[in-house]
Amino acid sequence: MSEIKKQSTSGPGQERLYASCSNKIGKKNDGGVVDGNFLVYGTNNLRVVDASVFPNIPGYYPMIPLLMISEKASDVILAAAAH
């Protein structure tokens, strides 16, 4: 239980556990799982657009950053579909 609390605390007073940070967006050689277009490395046409792409829990309430990343992802997906 102490390990869960340790992992779920990213700052003072932030003791909530959100399912996030397991599929980090970033360069593959830096440990990233998803690229800047939300495509999973080593797969074809598989995208991840949820809180798992954050490298760290984005504050106490991740809803606003999640909405922002969702808007960005929708732009990327619509642009890819247009080609």
PyMOL commands that set and color helices and strands:
alter all, ss='L'
color gray80, all
select helices_A, chain A and resi 2-8+28-30+51-53+63-82
alter helices_A, ss='H'
color red, helices_A
deselect
rebuild
show_as cartoon
